[in-house]
C-alpha cells in the first residue's frame, strides 16, 4: 500500500488540475490532503480523486469556503470521524484538525486478530484483508497545537500494538534537527508522542539527515513539518518513506508531499 500525505495550500485553487496530475503520477492507494476547502456544487478535486480510483472519501467538517480541512481518500472502504480533544475544557465548535479512520486494505495475512480499537477487534478480516488505524493530521500554529496534541496522546494504547499511522502536517518537530531555527513551541508534546512509542518513520531511516518539507517564503529557512508517526508493528512493514520534493519544486504547493510504502 502506498500512502501520500500532502498539504495542498489553500484548497489548491487554480492548481487543482496540476495537483491531480501529480497525485496520479505518484499513484497512491490512500491520500490524506491538508488545507482542502469546500466547493459550492461540484467539487473538481473530489471528483478528480474519484476518477483516480480514490472514491472512498471523508472530508472534515468545514465552516465557510475559506476554511481549511482534512481529506482522506482511499481505494478501499474506510470509516472516519473527527478526533476532537476530550475533557471539560474542550470546545465542540473548534476547527477539526484531526480525522480518525479505520481502513480495510488487502494486506498480507498476519494471523489472529489482536487488540481492540475503540472496543472493536482489529487485525485480519475475512478474506485476508487487514485493518489500518489512521489519523490524518493538520495542525494549527503555536499554542493552538496543544489541544490536538493532547487528543493524539489520548489515543488508545492498543493502537501502538496494532497497524496504526498518524500522518500529515504537524507544523512541529524538534528544533535544529527538523528545522534551521530554534522554533516549534510545542516540541515537548511532539516528543511525548515519541516517548509513548510512536516511531518517526522518516527519522528512523535517516537519523542524521536534514531534509525539509516546507520553507519560509520570507526567510528561506526550512522546516520538516510533515511527519509519519507509526506504531512499531506498522514501522516493521514500511518498505520506504520519502519526501516528494518535486511537488513543492513544481510550485504546486508550499509543502512537499510525504510518501510511505507499506508491505
DOFI-664683 format. One line per field, with one value per residue: x, y, z of N, C-alpha, C in turn. Coordinates in Angstrom, 2 decimals, padded with zeros to 5 digits. Example, Ala and Ser with C-alpha at 12.3 -4.5 7.8 and 13.67 -1.06 7.14 Angstrom:
2
n_u <- c(013.19:012.85) .
n_v <- c(-005.69:-002.25) .
n_w <- c(007.80:007.08) .
ca_u <- c(012.30:013.67) .
ca_v <- c(-004.50:-001.06) .
ca_w <- c(007.80:007.14) .
c_u <- c(013.20:012.90) .
c_v <- c(-003.30:000.03) .
c_w <- c(007.80:007.87) .
//
This chain:
263
n_u <- c(000.85:000.51:000.85:000.02:000.64:-000.20:-000.03:-001.95:-002.17:-004.26:-006.56:-005.93:-006.94:-006.49:-004.64:-005.55:-005.98:-003.37:-002.44:-003.95:-002.91:-000.30:-000.72:-001.76:000.55:002.12:000.54:-001.04:-002.56:-003.93:-004.78:-004.04:-005.01:-004.22:-005.44:-007.65:-010.46:-013.94:-016.10:-018.64:-021.43:-020.45:-017.40:-014.34:-011.89:-012.48:-013.96:-012.03:-010.18:-011.75:-011.95:-009.40:-009.53:-009.73:-012.11:-013.38:-014.12:-013.61:-014.25:-013.23:-015.39:-016.30:-016.18:-016.80:-016.22:-013.54:-012.34:-009.95:-009.53:-009.32:-008.76:-009.44:-008.84:-009.44:-008.69:-009.98:-012.53:-013.46:-013.99:-014.61:-014.12:-014.22:-011.48:-011.53:-010.35:-010.76:-012.47:-013.38:-012.81:-012.90:-013.74:-016.55:-017.13:-014.79:-012.30:-011.71:-008.92:-007.94:-008.57:-009.89:-009.60:-010.61:-009.37:-009.93:-007.83:-006.21:-004.00:-001.13:-001.46:-001.73:-002.33:-004.17:-006.68:-005.75:-005.80:-007.82:-009.75:-011.21:-013.06:-013.57:-012.48:-009.27:-007.32:-006.77:-009.17:-012.13:-011.42:-008.80:-008.17:-006.80:-006.87:-006.27:-005.41:-005.80:-004.81:-005.38:-003.65:-003.71:-002.20:-002.68:-001.05:001.50:000.51:-002.03:-001.72:-001.66:-004.09:-004.90:-002.60:-002.89:-005.14:-004.13:-002.27:-003.99:-004.99:-006.06:-003.98:-003.72:-003.57:-000.89:000.10:-000.94:-001.63:-000.98:-001.17:-000.17:-000.39:000.64:000.52:002.13:003.09:005.19:008.05:011.39:013.53:016.29:017.02:014.86:014.51:015.82:016.02:015.54:012.77:009.34:007.19:005.76:007.29:007.74:005.35:005.28:007.53:006.59:004.76:006.56:007.86:005.84:005.97:005.43:006.74:008.92:008.88:010.39:012.65:013.73:014.86:016.62:018.67:020.58:020.15:019.23:016.40:013.82:010.35:008.97:009.49:010.23:008.80:009.65:012.09:013.49:014.31:014.29:011.89:010.92:007.97:006.10:005.07:005.27:004.12:004.36:003.00:005.01:004.55:003.55:005.66:007.53:006.58:007.12:008.37:009.58:010.09:009.59:010.18:008.30:009.69:009.47:006.91:006.66:008.77:007.80:006.01:003.43:002.49:003.29:004.35:006.22:005.28:004.58:005.49:004.67:005.54:004.09:004.35) .
n_v <- c(-001.19:002.20:005.32:008.69:011.83:015.25:018.73:020.93:023.67:026.18:025.01:024.46:025.85:027.38:025.51:022.96:021.05:020.44:019.50:017.16:015.72:015.38:013.80:011.53:010.67:009.76:007.72:006.75:004.60:005.43:008.68:011.50:014.72:018.06:021.34:021.41:022.77:023.63:023.30:024.97:023.26:021.08:019.41:019.69:018.66:016.49:014.93:014.46:012.94:010.68:009.76:008.81:006.49:006.76:006.73:006.36:008.54:010.94:014.00:016.47:018.31:021.56:025.16:028.17:028.95:029.52:028.06:025.70:022.24:018.66:015.89:012.48:010.08:007.04:003.84:001.76:000.54:002.72:004.00:006.97:009.70:012.89:013.54:014.77:016.91:015.77:016.19:018.59:021.20:021.24:022.51:022.13:023.42:024.06:024.27:021.36:019.45:016.92:013.82:010.75:007.43:004.13:001.74:-000.66:-002.87:-004.79:-006.33:-008.36:-011.71:-012.04:-013.59:-014.31:-011.95:-008.99:-007.17:-004.19:-001.59:001.20:-000.46:-002.41:-005.39:-005.68:-006.49:-009.24:-009.46:-011.09:-012.89:-012.15:-009.46:-006.54:-004.33:-000.93:001.55:004.98:008.35:011.39:014.38:017.87:020.44:023.43:026.58:027.37:027.83:026.85:024.30:022.58:021.37:019.54:017.92:016.79:015.27:013.31:012.12:010.89:008.72:005.26:003.01:000.49:000.95:001.31:-001.20:-002.28:-002.01:001.09:004.56:007.87:010.70:013.55:017.16:018.32:020.69:021.07:019.87:018.88:021.27:022.51:019.93:019.19:021.59:024.77:026.66:027.80:026.95:025.85:025.78:023.78:021.51:019.79:018.33:016.93:015.32:013.85:012.15:010.53:009.40:007.83:005.70:005.90:005.89:007.88:007.62:008.45:009.70:007.58:006.09:007.84:008.94:011.02:012.85:015.91:017.19:019.08:019.88:022.16:025.59:028.82:031.59:034.19:034.17:031.96:029.75:026.27:023.72:020.66:019.86:017.94:014.71:011.13:009.19:006.12:003.05:000.56:-002.11:-001.38:000.14:-001.84:-002.83:-001.03:-000.24:001.87:005.40:008.69:012.16:013.88:015.96:017.04:017.96:020.33:021.74:022.12:024.13:023.55:023.55:024.90:022.98:019.94:016.63:013.63:010.35:007.08:003.75:000.65:-002.80) .
n_w <- c(000.00:-000.83:000.62:000.46:001.81:001.87:002.02:000.37:000.11:000.68:-000.48:-003.12:-005.39:-008.55:-009.16:-009.07:-011.15:-011.95:-009.51:-009.22:-011.38:-010.50:-008.24:-009.50:-010.82:-008.72:-007.83:-005.50:-002.97:-000.81:000.16:002.10:002.43:003.24:004.13:002.47:000.80:000.84:-001.94:-003.76:-005.01:-007.61:-006.91:-008.10:-007.21:-005.46:-007.23:-009.17:-007.73:-007.25:-009.87:-010.14:-008.83:-006.14:-004.52:-002.08:000.30:002.87:004.30:006.56:008.84:007.76:007.93:006.55:003.02:002.98:004.91:006.07:005.63:006.32:004.32:003.63:001.25:-000.40:-001.94:-000.84:001.43:004.13:007.42:009.05:011.36:013.05:015.21:018.24:020.87:024.23:027.42:030.03:029.22:026.49:023.29:021.46:019.12:017.93:015.28:013.21:013.40:013.17:011.68:012.32:011.28:010.24:008.21:005.75:004.17:001.56:002.88:003.88:005.19:008.67:010.84:013.90:015.00:016.79:019.80:020.38:018.88:019.95:021.20:019.26:017.65:016.12:013.30:011.26:008.69:007.31:004.34:004.20:004.37:006.01:008.87:009.18:011.43:011.21:011.48:010.11:009.87:010.49:011.70:013.68:014.43:016.86:020.26:019.91:019.07:021.19:022.09:019.91:020.01:022.56:022.09:020.37:022.07:023.78:022.45:022.21:024.02:022.84:020.12:019.53:019.46:017.25:013.69:012.90:012.01:012.16:010.33:008.42:008.28:010.84:011.66:013.34:015.19:016.01:017.19:015.28:014.55:012.98:011.79:010.70:012.54:015.97:016.73:016.99:019.26:020.58:020.88:023.07:023.34:020.94:021.34:023.48:022.22:020.79:022.97:023.94:022.29:019.60:016.30:014.49:011.29:009.01:010.20:011.62:009.61:008.54:010.38:010.82:008.85:007.16:005.99:004.52:004.57:004.12:003.36:004.55:002.99:003.31:004.74:003.88:005.29:006.30:007.29:008.76:008.71:008.11:008.91:009.42:011.80:013.23:014.55:016.22:015.05:012.49:011.51:011.05:008.72:006.75:003.60:002.32:002.86:001.90:001.06:-001.25:-002.95:-005.45:-005.82:-004.38:-005.57:-008.12:-007.77:-006.99:-004.44:-001.19:000.35:000.46:-000.60:001.32:001.17:001.86:001.72:002.15:003.05) .
ca_u <- c(000.00:001.23:000.11:000.53:000.13:000.24:-000.73:-002.05:-002.15:-005.47:-007.53:-005.42:-007.31:-006.26:-003.63:-006.17:-005.74:-001.97:-002.34:-004.48:-001.95:000.84:-001.16:-001.84:001.90:002.58:-000.32:-001.24:-003.76:-004.59:-004.28:-004.54:-004.70:-004.48:-005.88:-008.71:-011.56:-015.23:-016.56:-020.09:-021.83:-019.45:-016.07:-013.44:-010.83:-013.02:-014.31:-010.79:-009.63:-012.58:-011.55:-008.12:-009.78:-009.74:-013.50:-013.81:-013.65:-014.19:-013.72:-013.55:-016.37:-015.73:-017.02:-017.05:-015.45:-012.11:-011.87:-009.09:-009.91:-008.52:-009.44:-008.90:-009.41:-008.86:-009.21:-010.65:-013.52:-012.99:-014.94:-013.83:-014.82:-013.30:-010.87:-011.54:-009.87:-011.78:-012.30:-014.36:-012.49:-012.91:-014.72:-017.11:-017.22:-013.44:-011.96:-011.27:-007.54:-007.60:-009.61:-009.55:-010.23:-010.21:-009.32:-009.76:-006.98:-005.82:-002.62:-000.74:-002.05:-000.91:-002.74:-005.39:-006.89:-005.05:-006.15:-009.09:-009.77:-012.49:-013.98:-013.72:-011.26:-008.53:-006.34:-007.14:-010.60:-012.48:-010.87:-007.39:-007.95:-006.32:-007.37:-005.27:-005.83:-005.19:-005.22:-004.89:-003.28:-003.41:-002.09:-002.60:000.24:001.84:-000.13:-003.25:-001.39:-001.69:-005.32:-004.82:-001.57:-003.46:-006.06:-003.30:-001.69:-005.05:-005.42:-005.95:-002.64:-003.75:-003.18:000.56:000.38:-001.64:-001.16:-001.52:-000.40:-000.52:000.35:000.18:001.23:002.13:003.51:006.01:009.16:012.43:014.36:017.64:017.03:013.81:014.38:017.06:015.91:015.08:011.33:008.49:006.84:005.14:008.17:007.59:004.22:005.74:008.42:005.78:004.26:007.67:008.11:004.79:006.31:005.24:008.01:009.08:009.32:011.47:013.84:014.32:015.63:017.59:018.89:021.41:019.88:018.43:015.55:012.73:009.15:008.40:010.47:009.66:008.92:010.32:013.45:014.14:014.76:013.49:011.27:010.30:006.67:005.24:005.60:004.53:004.40:003.77:003.16:006.11:004.21:003.45:007.01:008.19:006.02:007.47:009.40:010.30:009.40:010.35:009.52:008.13:010.09:009.10:005.62:006.94:009.65:006.99:005.14:002.06:002.17:004.49:004.79:006.50:004.45:005.22:005.05:005.02:005.26:003.90:004.28) .
ca_v <- c(000.00:003.47:006.41:010.04:012.96:016.48:020.00:021.46:025.13:026.97:024.32:024.17:026.91:027.10:024.44:021.67:020.09:020.01:018.71:015.83:015.04:014.99:012.66:010.38:010.20:009.01:006.54:006.23:003.86:006.27:010.06:012.46:016.08:019.13:022.63:021.23:023.70:023.22:023.95:025.00:022.39:020.07:019.63:019.05:017.92:015.21:014.16:014.03:011.84:009.51:009.27:008.11:005.27:007.10:007.13:006.32:009.86:011.59:015.35:017.01:019.40:022.87:026.33:028.86:028.49:029.76:027.18:024.61:020.97:017.45:014.91:011.15:009.42:005.69:002.85:000.71:001.08:003.32:004.69:008.06:010.70:013.84:013.24:016.04:016.85:015.46:016.91:019.65:022.46:021.07:023.34:021.33:024.22:024.36:023.63:019.97:019.32:015.52:012.89:009.38:006.49:002.73:001.43:-002.07:-002.95:-006.19:-006.56:-009.77:-012.43:-011.84:-014.45:-013.92:-010.54:-008.63:-005.90:-003.57:-000.17:001.75:-001.53:-003.38:-006.15:-005.22:-007.46:-009.81:-009.57:-012.16:-012.69:-011.78:-008.02:-006.08:-003.04:000.09:002.75:006.13:009.70:012.42:015.49:019.23:021.19:024.89:027.11:027.80:027.19:026.16:022.90:021.76:020.56:018.34:017.02:016.04:014.27:012.21:011.45:010.14:007.56:004.02:002.38:-000.67:001.36:001.19:-002.62:-002.65:-001.30:002.44:005.61:009.28:011.28:014.83:018.40:018.54:022.07:020.95:018.94:019.09:022.38:022.29:018.64:019.28:022.98:025.55:027.69:027.33:027.23:024.77:026.00:022.60:020.35:018.85:017.45:016.03:014.35:012.95:011.10:009.61:008.69:006.82:004.56:006.19:005.90:008.83:006.65:009.01:009.92:006.28:005.62:008.88:009.51:012.23:013.66:017.13:017.41:019.93:019.76:023.50:026.67:030.14:032.43:035.45:033.97:030.89:028.66:025.08:023.04:019.37:019.94:016.82:013.51:009.87:008.52:004.80:002.07:-000.34:-003.14:-000.82:000.53:-003.05:-003.12:000.04:-000.51:003.13:006.64:009.77:013.42:014.14:017.36:017.50:018.65:021.70:022.38:022.47:025.24:023.10:023.86:025.29:021.79:018.66:015.51:012.58:009.09:005.92:002.47:-000.42:-004.13) .
ca_w <- c(000.00:-000.90:001.25:000.19:002.59:001.19:002.26:-000.99:000.18:000.42:-001.32:-004.46:-006.32:-009.97:-009.30:-008.80:-012.23:-011.85:-008.28:-009.52:-012.25:-009.67:-007.42:-010.40:-011.11:-007.54:-007.83:-004.14:-002.63:000.18:000.17:003.07:001.97:004.20:003.57:001.48:001.00:000.32:-003.17:-003.95:-006.12:-007.97:-006.36:-009.07:-006.54:-005.02:-008.42:-009.80:-006.94:-007.52:-011.19:-009.96:-008.06:-004.72:-004.39:-000.68:000.73:004.05:004.49:007.88:008.83:007.42:008.12:005.29:001.86:003.19:005.97:005.62:006.23:006.14:003.48:003.43:000.07:-000.40:-002.87:-000.08:002.38:005.38:008.30:009.65:012.15:013.66:016.51:018.96:022.26:025.23:028.69:030.30:028.55:025.04:022.58:020.37:017.90:017.46:014.00:013.26:012.92:013.11:011.25:012.72:010.36:010.21:006.78:005.40:002.97:001.29:003.30:003.96:006.30:009.87:011.94:014.63:015.33:018.01:020.40:020.07:018.56:020.38:021.54:018.20:017.39:014.95:012.83:009.97:008.41:006.39:003.02:004.26:004.50:007.31:009.30:009.50:012.14:010.55:011.83:009.20:010.76:010.01:012.94:013.65:014.84:018.22:021.41:019.47:018.80:022.41:022.15:019.07:020.53:023.67:021.52:019.88:023.23:024.45:021.65:022.98:023.97:021.94:018.77:019.33:019.26:016.03:012.50:013.12:011.34:012.32:009.20:007.92:008.58:012.28:011.93:014.54:015.10:017.01:016.71:014.75:013.89:011.96:011.34:010.66:013.57:017.28:016.76:017.46:020.67:021.20:020.72:024.19:023.07:019.87:021.95:024.31:021.33:020.55:024.21:024.09:021.45:018.18:015.59:013.39:010.28:008.18:011.02:011.97:008.46:008.19:011.73:010.83:007.66:007.24:004.82:004.98:003.75:003.93:003.51:004.74:001.80:003.63:005.25:003.14:006.16:006.12:008.43:008.48:009.36:007.73:009.56:009.51:013.06:013.10:015.61:015.88:014.07:011.14:011.10:010.53:007.40:005.82:002.60:002.10:003.18:001.26:000.79:-002.68:-003.12:-006.78:-005.75:-003.94:-006.56:-009.29:-007.43:-006.80:-003.06:-000.44:001.06:-000.23:-000.18:002.11:000.58:002.68:001.07:003.12:002.50) .
c_u <- c(000.88:000.33:000.81:-000.15:000.67:-000.65:-000.75:-002.21:-003.46:-006.42:-007.09:-005.75:-007.14:-005.22:-004.25:-005.89:-004.33:-001.75:-002.83:-003.52:-000.74:000.49:-001.24:-000.46:002.47:001.79:-000.52:-002.51:-004.60:-003.94:-004.87:-004.06:-005.07:-004.73:-006.81:-009.85:-012.82:-015.57:-018.08:-020.43:-020.78:-018.10:-015.07:-012.31:-011.33:-013.39:-013.07:-010.14:-010.42:-012.22:-010.23:-008.29:-009.85:-011.13:-014.07:-013.25:-014.38:-013.48:-014.15:-014.61:-015.68:-016.72:-017.33:-016.10:-013.95:-011.53:-011.04:-009.45:-008.93:-009.35:-008.69:-009.61:-008.67:-009.45:-010.10:-011.58:-012.88:-014.17:-014.14:-014.73:-013.80:-012.75:-010.72:-010.93:-011.03:-011.56:-013.25:-014.07:-012.54:-014.04:-015.28:-017.22:-015.85:-013.18:-011.46:-009.89:-007.13:-008.80:-009.12:-010.31:-009.78:-010.42:-009.11:-008.96:-006.48:-004.35:-002.30:-001.42:-001.15:-001.36:-003.94:-005.47:-006.23:-005.54:-007.53:-008.86:-011.14:-013.52:-014.17:-012.41:-010.61:-007.50:-006.78:-008.65:-010.85:-011.92:-009.44:-007.13:-007.46:-006.91:-006.21:-005.95:-005.09:-005.72:-004.56:-004.80:-003.11:-003.39:-002.12:-001.20:000.30:001.00:-001.45:-002.99:-001.62:-002.91:-005.26:-003.70:-002.12:-004.43:-005.27:-002.71:-002.71:-005.58:-005.24:-004.55:-002.59:-003.34:-001.69:001.00:-000.24:-001.01:-001.78:-000.57:-001.00:000.28:-000.25:001.09:001.10:002.53:004.44:007.12:010.13:013.38:015.78:017.83:016.04:013.60:015.76:017.02:015.47:013.60:010.60:008.15:006.26:005.98:007.97:006.44:004.57:006.63:007.68:005.16:005.35:007.96:007.05:005.11:006.01:006.61:007.96:009.72:010.46:012.75:014.51:015.21:016.69:017.98:019.68:021.08:019.09:017.68:014.30:011.55:008.48:009.50:009.73:009.88:009.70:011.79:014.21:014.62:013.76:013.01:010.74:009.02:005.86:005.86:004.66:004.98:003.65:003.87:004.35:005.72:004.08:004.82:007.75:007.70:006.41:008.59:010.24:009.44:010.24:009.50:009.49:008.40:009.69:007.78:005.79:007.78:008.88:006.04:003.70:001.56:003.44:005.02:005.21:005.45:005.27:004.62:005.58:004.59:005.20:003.81:003.49) .
c_v <- c(001.24:004.58:007.72:011.02:014.23:017.64:020.74:022.98:025.77:026.31:024.00:025.22:026.50:026.03:023.05:020.64:019.55:019.17:017.29:015.05:014.56:013.81:011.40:009.81:009.39:007.72:005.95:005.40:004.60:007.65:010.77:013.84:017.07:020.44:022.44:022.18:023.21:024.00:023.93:024.13:021.31:020.43:018.93:018.27:016.54:014.33:013.62:012.88:010.56:008.91:008.52:006.82:005.50:007.61:007.05:007.57:010.33:012.93:015.86:018.09:020.74:023.97:026.98:028.35:028.70:028.91:026.04:023.33:019.86:016.44:013.58:010.55:008.09:004.84:001.84:001.32:001.64:003.91:005.74:009.01:011.69:013.30:014.57:015.86:016.56:016.30:018.06:020.95:022.39:021.89:022.55:022.10:024.55:023.71:022.21:019.87:017.86:014.72:011.47:008.40:005.07:002.26:-000.06:-002.16:-004.38:-006.41:-008.04:-010.41:-012.34:-012.70:-013.89:-012.43:-010.24:-007.28:-005.42:-002.13:000.35:000.64:-002.58:-004.10:-005.66:-006.26:-007.95:-009.89:-010.79:-011.85:-012.21:-010.30:-007.68:-004.71:-002.13:001.21:003.94:007.41:010.65:013.73:016.78:020.14:022.69:025.32:027.37:027.08:026.50:024.69:022.00:020.84:019.37:017.39:016.17:014.98:013.07:011.42:010.58:008.97:006.28:003.42:001.18:-000.30:001.14:-000.27:-003.14:-001.92:000.10:003.48:006.97:010.03:012.61:015.97:018.69:019.98:022.14:019.94:019.22:020.16:021.94:020.90:018.63:020.70:023.62:026.68:027.04:027.68:026.06:024.94:024.76:021.33:019.33:017.89:016.46:014.94:013.39:011.83:010.06:008.78:007.62:005.56:004.74:006.38:006.96:008.05:007.18:009.17:008.61:005.78:006.62:009.62:010.81:013.20:014.92:017.29:018.11:019.84:021.10:024.52:027.99:030.98:033.70:035.26:032.85:029.74:027.50:024.45:021.70:019.31:018.65:015.51:012.32:009.21:007.19:004.02:001.18:-001.46:-002.60:-000.40:-000.67:-003.41:-002.07:-000.40:000.73:004.28:007.78:011.03:013.64:015.62:017.92:018.26:020.10:022.44:022.82:023.63:024.85:023.37:024.38:024.13:020.70:017.64:014.53:011.25:007.93:004.67:001.38:-001.76:-005.06) .
c_w <- c(000.00:-000.35:000.91:001.13:001.98:001.61:000.93:-001.04:-000.28:-000.58:-002.73:-005.50:-007.78:-010.22:-009.22:-009.89:-012.17:-010.59:-008.53:-010.42:-011.46:-008.78:-008.29:-010.69:-009.94:-007.37:-006.44:-004.03:-001.60:000.12:001.38:002.63:003.06:003.45:002.38:001.82:000.30:-000.94:-003.20:-005.16:-006.35:-007.37:-007.28:-008.42:-006.12:-006.21:-009.10:-009.05:-007.16:-008.88:-011.14:-009.16:-006.57:-004.35:-002.99:000.00:001.97:004.22:005.86:007.77:008.60:007.72:006.79:004.20:002.02:004.32:005.38:006.36:005.90:005.36:003.53:002.23:-000.12:-001.52:-002.17:000.96:003.64:006.13:009.05:010.40:012.69:014.98:017.23:020.35:023.20:026.47:028.82:029.58:027.05:024.42:021.41:019.06:017.32:016.10:014.20:012.63:012.71:012.62:011.52:011.84:010.66:008.78:006.59:004.12:002.79:001.60:003.33:005.17:007.52:011.04:012.66:014.85:016.66:018.50:020.01:019.70:018.92:020.60:020.47:017.94:016.11:014.57:011.47:009.84:007.53:005.02:003.03:004.33:005.90:007.61:009.68:010.26:011.55:011.18:010.85:009.98:009.97:011.23:012.71:014.11:016.34:019.26:021.05:019.16:020.02:022.42:021.20:019.49:021.67:023.17:020.99:021.05:023.95:023.62:022.46:022.89:023.03:020.52:018.51:019.20:017.97:014.84:012.51:012.55:011.65:011.26:008.79:008.31:010.08:012.63:013.14:014.28:016.22:016.49:016.37:014.16:012.73:011.47:011.32:011.68:014.89:017.44:017.38:018.94:021.35:020.99:021.84:023.96:021.97:020.45:022.89:023.46:021.06:021.80:024.47:023.28:019.98:017.52:014.48:012.24:009.42:008.99:011.39:010.85:008.02:009.47:011.76:009.70:008.01:005.92:005.30:004.01:003.47:004.16:003.66:003.49:002.08:004.02:004.54:004.00:006.11:007.41:007.95:009.29:009.20:008.20:009.36:010.80:013.04:014.40:015.24:014.90:012.65:010.64:010.50:009.13:006.35:004.90:002.33:002.56:002.62:001.19:-000.72:-002.92:-004.48:-006.77:-005.34:-004.99:-007.80:-009.01:-007.21:-005.38:-002.40:000.39:000.08:000.21:000.66:001.64:001.41:001.93:002.13:002.40:003.39) .
//
